[in-house]
Amino acid sequence: MIIKYGVTIISMFIFILVSIHQAEGQNESGELKCVFLDAGHGGKDPGAIGLKTYEKHIVLPIVLKLGKMIKENYPDVKVVYSRQKDVAVDLKVRTKMANTCKADLFISVHANAVANRTVSGLETYILGTNDSEHNLQVAMKENSVIRYEDNYDTEYAGFDPSRAESYIMFNFLRNMHLDQSLDIASAIQKNLVKITQRKDREVRQGPLWVLKDVAMPSTLVEVGYISNPAEESFMMSAAGQDKIVRAIFKGFQEYKVNVDKIAKEKQLAIARKEKEAGGKEKVEAPVAQPVSKPEKKPEQANVKKPEQQQTPPTRLNKPQQAEITGTAGNRPFYAIQVASASAKIQNSSRLCAGEKVYELSSGGRFRYYVSQSEDYDEVRKNLQKIKNKVRDCFIIAVHKGKVIPVADARKLK
């Protein structure tokens, strides 16, 4: 038994290394030109079961309507589906499809369910660890789909979606697109709550297998609780689905505008650098023209000519680099960033359990950090402790309300 468990753990770690390699292989630069839409479950896998219908029958029309709306508004954006009818698609196949088409964004749509039929609301997930019992339960439910697949024990390296210890592997995974995933999740969640007027259950992190291997920003949207009779009826209705589709599209639209803006700014910056490096125009010195002396007239023979003042040559001064200066009482400080998003995150105190979380609006983003101090070494000592809670955290420097490179901040001392 011990040997079998040890072999399983080793297989899982090998699987992690392969997953990380796959995630790092995707090029994420540029504008949003392709979106992958995933309707959860399907075929022999019904998903969550309500009083009137199945999860698979709710999410498919929502995804198809969403894809149609994206195509109508953005004809240049390619929309790829994991399924367009009631068929079963393995989780690994879904992620492989998204990676193969080199999608720039992955959106998976689901409906939630719990034993308590009074629970309701909307929640959106990004890849992360099971930082709460609720998030783990949701992950177990969504990951249980692999049991419908042939040879799932071999295909998923011994991963058992019903055992808590199987989720240890997610603690070693690094979300390569954490900031962007948080951006799209926050935008969708905000618009879902605003348009549908349903309860806000916030953006969460969870060990979701369908998001584990995708090499792009990704999110899983739980559009309601099918176990709640009122929400089930809402999600089944044409009016309810239209609101959900409109809200997810609005979130997609906000995200795309921001991504495309950043991409264009990068392109312009690169073009400017290339022009400065190789396209500097040579400034030719003006050719001196001979000055003809005026003929002396008899009456002006004894008149002294005014001396001509020579205009000094114009100097082309090189633009001076701004000097990095610092003054006492206006010193930079260091901190450990745990999250960043284009929209304000509600209940941000939950981003890092047991730590005081600070918010900073800088560069058009909301940044959330802990362990604030003017002593860099003190912050660095706390980094590993925070990484045990938020694996993708890192040290930032803040000066005059703006995030600056840590190296520059250390020069200000």
C-alpha positions in Angstrom: 0.0 0.0 0.0 2.8 2.4 0.9 4.7 1.5 -2.2 1.6 2.1 -4.4 1.0 5.5 -2.7 4.7 6.4 -3.2 4.5 5.5 -6.9 1.3 7.6 -7.3 3.0 10.6 -5.7 6.0 10.3 -8.0 3.7 10.0 -11.0 1.8 13.1 -9.9 5.0 15.1 -9.6 6.2 14.1 -13.1 2.8 15.1 -14.3 3.3 18.5 -12.6 6.6 19.1 -14.4 5.0 18.2 -17.8 2.2 20.6 -17.0 4.5 23.5 -16.2 6.5 22.9 -19.4 3.2 23.0 -21.4 2.1 26.2 -19.7 5.4 28.0 -20.4 5.5 27.0 -24.0 2.6 29.3 -25.1 3.3 32.8 -26.4 1.0 35.3 -24.6 2.1 38.5 -26.2 -0.2 40.5 -28.6 -3.9 41.3 -28.9 -6.8 39.0 -28.1 -7.5 37.2 -31.3 -8.8 33.8 -30.2 -11.1 32.8 -27.3 -11.8 29.2 -26.2 -15.3 28.7 -24.8 -15.9 25.6 -22.7 -19.4 24.3 -21.8 -18.9 22.1 -18.8 -19.7 18.4 -18.8 -21.9 16.9 -21.6 -22.9 13.5 -23.0 -22.8 10.8 -20.3 -21.6 13.3 -17.8 -24.7 15.3 -16.7 -22.8 17.6 -14.3 -24.9 18.9 -11.3 -28.4 17.6 -11.2 -31.3 20.0 -10.4 -35.0 19.4 -9.8 -35.9 20.0 -13.5 -32.7 19.7 -15.6 -29.0 19.0 -15.7 -26.1 21.3 -15.6 -24.9 20.3 -19.1 -28.2 21.5 -20.6 -28.0 24.9 -18.9 -24.4 25.8 -19.8 -24.3 24.7 -23.5 -26.9 27.3 -24.8 -25.2 30.0 -22.7 -21.8 29.2 -24.2 -23.2 29.1 -27.8 -25.0 32.4 -27.3 -21.9 33.9 -25.9 -19.8 32.8 -28.8 -22.4 34.2 -31.3 -22.3 37.6 -29.5 -18.5 37.7 -29.6 -18.5 36.9 -33.3 -21.1 39.5 -34.1 -19.2 42.3 -32.2 -15.7 41.2 -33.0 -15.6 39.5 -36.4 -11.8 39.3 -36.2 -11.8 37.2 -33.0 -11.8 33.5 -33.6 -14.1 31.6 -31.3 -13.4 27.9 -30.6 -15.7 25.6 -28.6 -14.9 22.5 -26.6 -18.3 21.2 -27.6 -21.3 22.5 -29.6 -23.7 19.7 -28.8 -24.5 17.2 -26.0 -21.3 15.1 -26.2 -18.7 14.1 -23.6 -15.3 15.7 -23.9 -12.4 14.6 -21.6 -10.9 17.4 -19.5 -7.4 16.8 -20.9 -8.9 17.0 -24.4 -10.5 20.3 -23.7 -7.2 21.9 -22.5 -5.3 20.3 -25.4 -7.8 21.8 -27.8 -7.3 25.3 -26.3 -3.5 25.0 -26.4 -3.5 23.6 -30.0 -5.6 26.5 -31.4 -3.3 28.9 -29.4 -6.2 30.6 -27.7 -5.5 33.9 -25.9 -8.3 33.3 -23.3 -10.1 30.3 -21.8 -13.6 30.6 -20.3 -15.3 27.6 -18.8 -19.0 27.9 -17.9 -20.6 25.8 -15.2 -23.5 25.7 -12.7 -23.0 24.9 -9.1 -24.8 22.7 -6.6 -24.8 21.9 -2.9 -27.0 19.9 -0.6 -28.5 23.0 1.0 -31.1 24.2 -1.5 -31.3 27.7 -0.1 -27.7 28.5 -1.1 -27.6 30.8 -4.1 -25.3 33.2 -6.0 -22.5 33.7 -8.5 -18.8 32.9 -8.1 -15.9 32.9 -10.5 -12.7 30.8 -10.2 -9.1 31.0 -11.2 -6.5 28.3 -10.8 -5.1 28.1 -7.2 -5.0 26.1 -4.1 -7.9 25.0 -2.0 -7.8 27.8 0.6 -11.2 27.0 1.9 -13.4 24.0 2.4 -16.1 25.4 0.1 -13.5 25.9 -2.8 -12.3 22.4 -2.3 -15.8 21.0 -2.5 -16.5 22.9 -5.7 -13.2 21.6 -7.2 -14.0 18.0 -6.2 -17.4 18.3 -7.9 -16.0 19.8 -11.1 -13.0 17.4 -11.2 -15.2 14.3 -10.6 -16.0 14.4 -14.4 -12.8 12.4 -15.0 -14.5 9.3 -13.5 -16.6 9.2 -16.8 -13.4 8.9 -18.8 -11.8 5.6 -19.8 -8.6 4.7 -17.9 -8.8 8.0 -15.9 -6.6 6.5 -13.2 -3.7 6.1 -15.7 -4.4 9.3 -17.7 -4.4 11.5 -14.6 -1.5 9.9 -12.9 -3.5 8.4 -10.0 -5.3 11.6 -9.2 -8.5 10.8 -7.2 -10.9 13.8 -7.3 -12.6 12.6 -4.1 -9.5 12.5 -1.9 -8.2 15.7 -0.3 -4.6 14.5 -0.4 -4.7 14.3 -4.2 -4.9 18.1 -4.2 -1.5 18.5 -2.7 0.0 18.6 -6.2 -1.8 21.9 -6.9 0.3 23.6 -4.2 3.4 23.1 -6.4 1.8 24.5 -9.5 2.4 28.1 -10.5 -0.4 30.0 -12.3 1.6 31.4 -15.2 -1.1 33.9 -15.9 -2.3 34.9 -12.5 -2.8 38.6 -13.1 -4.6 38.2 -16.4 -6.8 35.4 -15.1 -7.7 37.6 -12.1 -8.5 40.4 -14.5 -11.0 38.4 -16.6 -12.5 36.7 -13.6 -13.0 40.0 -11.8 -14.5 41.7 -14.9 -17.0 38.8 -15.5 -18.0 38.5 -11.8 -18.6 42.3 -11.5 -20.9 42.3 -14.6 -22.7 39.1 -13.6 -23.6 40.6 -10.2 -24.6 44.0 -11.8 -26.7 42.6 -14.6 -28.3 39.6 -13.1 -28.8 41.1 -9.6 -27.8 37.8 -8.0 -25.8 37.3 -4.8 -22.1 38.0 -5.1 -20.0 35.1 -3.9 -16.8 36.7 -5.2 -13.8 35.7 -7.2 -12.1 32.6 -5.7 -9.1 30.3 -6.3 -9.5 26.6 -6.6 -7.6 23.4 -7.7 -9.6 22.9 -10.9 -8.2 20.4 -13.4 -9.7 22.0 -16.5 -7.6 25.1 -15.8 -4.4 23.4 -14.8 -2.8 22.8 -18.2 -4.1 25.7 -20.2 -1.3 27.9 -21.5 -3.3 31.1 -21.4 -5.3 33.3 -19.0 -8.3 31.3 -17.8 -11.4 31.3 -15.6 -14.2 29.1 -14.6 -17.6 30.7 -14.1 -20.3 29.3 -11.9 -23.4 31.1 -13.2 -25.7 30.0 -10.3 -26.8 27.1 -8.1 -28.9 24.5 -9.9 -29.7 23.0 -6.5 -31.6 26.2 -5.7 -35.1 26.0 -7.4 -35.4 29.7 -8.0 -31.9 30.0 -9.6 -32.5 26.8 -11.6 -35.6 28.4 -13.1 -33.7 31.6 -13.8 -30.9 29.8 -15.5 -33.3 27.8 -17.6 -35.3 30.8 -18.8 -34.5 32.7 -22.0 -34.4 36.0 -20.1 -32.1 34.6 -17.5 -29.7 33.2 -20.0 -29.7 36.4 -22.0 -28.6 38.3 -18.9 -25.9 35.8 -18.1 -24.6 35.9 -21.6 -24.7 39.7 -21.7 -22.8 39.9 -18.4 -20.0 37.4 -19.4 -19.7 39.2 -22.8 -19.4 42.6 -21.0 -16.6 41.2 -18.9 -14.9 39.7 -22.0 -15.2 43.1 -23.7 -13.6 45.0 -20.9 -10.8 42.5 -20.7 -10.2 42.6 -24.4 -10.1 46.4 -24.6 -7.5 46.4 -21.8 -5.4 43.6 -23.3 -5.4 45.2 -26.8 -4.5 48.6 -25.4 -1.5 47.1 -23.6 -0.4 45.2 -26.7 -0.6 48.3 -28.9 1.4 50.3 -26.4 4.1 47.6 -26.4 4.1 47.6 -30.2 4.6 51.3 -30.3 7.3 51.2 -27.7 9.2 48.5 -29.7 8.8 50.6 -32.9 10.2 53.7 -31.2 13.2 51.8 -29.8 13.9 50.3 -33.2 13.7 53.7 -34.8 16.0 55.2 -32.2 18.5 52.3 -32.5 18.8 52.1 -36.3 16.9 55.0 -37.8 18.6 58.1 -36.4 18.8 60.7 -39.1 22.1 62.3 -39.7 22.1 66.1 -39.2 24.1 67.6 -42.0 25.9 70.8 -41.3 24.7 73.7 -43.5 27.0 74.5 -46.4 28.6 77.9 -46.0 27.7 80.2 -48.9 30.2 82.8 -50.1 29.3 86.2 -49.0 29.7 88.8 -51.8 31.1 92.1 -50.7 28.9 95.1 -51.6 30.5 97.6 -54.0 31.7 100.8 -52.4 29.9 103.8 -53.5 31.9 107.1 -53.5 29.7 108.8 -51.0 30.0 105.8 -48.6 33.7 105.4 -48.9 34.5 106.8 -45.5 31.5 105.1 -43.7 32.5 102.4 -41.4 30.6 99.2 -42.0 28.9 97.6 -39.0 30.6 94.4 -37.9 28.6 91.3 -38.7 27.8 89.2 -35.7 28.3 85.5 -36.4 25.5 83.2 -35.1 27.0 80.4 -33.1 26.2 76.9 -34.5 23.1 75.3 -33.0 24.0 72.4 -30.8 21.8 69.3 -30.7 21.7 68.4 -27.1 21.1 64.8 -26.1 18.0 64.4 -23.9 19.1 64.1 -20.3 18.1 61.1 -18.3 16.1 61.9 -15.3 18.2 61.5 -12.2 17.0 59.1 -9.5 16.9 61.2 -6.3 15.4 60.7 -2.9 14.9 62.9 0.0 14.5 62.2 3.7 10.9 61.8 4.7 9.9 60.7 1.3 11.5 57.3 1.2 10.3 54.2 -0.8 9.0 51.2 0.9 8.9 47.5 0.0 6.1 45.0 0.2 5.0 41.6 -1.0 2.4 41.7 -3.8 -0.2 38.9 -3.5 -2.6 40.0 -6.3 -3.2 42.5 -9.0 -6.3 43.3 -11.0 -7.8 46.0 -13.4 -10.9 46.2 -11.1 -11.1 46.6 -7.4 -11.3 43.2 -5.6 -14.0 42.9 -3.1 -13.1 41.4 0.4 -9.4 41.7 -0.5 -8.5 40.9 3.1 -9.0 37.2 2.1 -6.2 37.3 -0.4 -3.6 36.3 2.2 -4.9 34.6 5.3 -3.6 36.0 8.6 -1.9 39.0 7.0 -3.0 42.6 6.8 -3.7 43.3 3.1 -3.0 46.8 1.7 -4.5 48.2 -1.6 -2.7 50.5 -4.0 -4.0 52.0 -7.2 -1.0 52.4 -9.5 -0.6 52.3 -13.3 -4.3 51.7 -13.9 -4.3 48.6 -11.7 -5.3 47.7 -8.2 -2.4 46.0 -6.4 -2.7 44.2 -3.1 0.3 43.6 -0.9 1.4 42.6 2.6 4.5 43.0 4.9 5.1 46.6 4.2 8.4 48.0 5.4 11.2 50.4 4.4 13.7 47.7 5.2 14.2 45.5 2.1 15.9 42.7 4.0 13.0 42.5 6.4 10.5 42.1 3.6 12.7 39.5 1.9 12.8 37.4 5.1 9.0 37.3 5.1 8.8 36.3 1.4 9.0 32.5 1.9 6.3 32.7 4.7 3.9 34.5 2.3 4.8 32.1 -0.5 3.4 29.3 1.6 0.1 31.1 1.4 0.2 32.7 -2.0 2.7 30.9 -4.3 2.8 33.6 -7.0 3.7 36.5 -4.7 6.8 38.7 -5.2 8.5 41.8 -3.8 7.6 45.2 -5.1 8.8 48.7 -4.3 6.6 51.8 -4.0 7.7 55.4 -4.2 5.4 58.4 -4.2 2.3 56.2 -4.6 3.8 54.4 -7.7 5.3 51.0 -8.1 8.9 51.3 -9.3 11.6 48.7 -9.9 13.1 47.3 -6.7 16.6 48.0 -8.0 15.7 51.7 -8.5 14.2 51.9 -5.1 17.4 50.6 -3.5 19.3 53.4 -5.2 17.2 56.0 -3.4 18.5 55.0 0.0 
